[in-house]
Structure formats: C-alpha cells, structure tokens
C-alpha cells in the first residue's frame, strides 16, 4: 500500500538507485555461495523507518540463497522516506528475478 502513494512512489525512485549496486553485489555473492535449486525468483519486503534504518527485511520463499540476501540487506544504506512515513516507516515489496 505504501508503494501506491505518491510519497511511496517517490521513495521507490530513490530506493532503487540507492541500493541497486549493493543488491546486485549481494545477489552475486549469495547465488555463488548457495546455487538455487528451488527456483530462480523471490520477493523481498523492506520496512524502512523514518531515519532510513531497516526495521524488517523478509523474503518469500525462504531458501538458503534468499535468506543470505535478506541477512546482507540489513547492512545497506537506505534513503530516508518522506515525513508521511514518520510513525510507521515505509514498506516496499521488491520482486527479485535471478537470471
């Protein structure tokens, strides 16, 4: 729901460039360590607080590889969301497709 708001869309436009390189590097590391046998895609849900700190990073389905990505994503540098998200933070659903 957050992604559908104008503020959420604006955050998405900041989020992807801010974490894209780190996420790409992490995906390379995790797919090397845990070659996927269960599938080649998963979803990540990020909840980022008003300071730009992660409060939740979840994956579905949970495999060794997707769990590796979720653990590594806690260390990314995230942009601060709009003031609209001061109380609860912002949640983003990010589909990941491994090629």
PyMOL commands that set and color helices and strands:
alter all, ss='L'
color gray80, all
select helices_A, chain A and resi 2-4+6-33+64-73+83-85
alter helices_A, ss='H'
color red, helices_A
select strands_A, chain A and resi 41-48+54-60+90-97
alter strands_A, ss='S'
color yellow, strands_A
deselect
rebuild
show_as cartoon
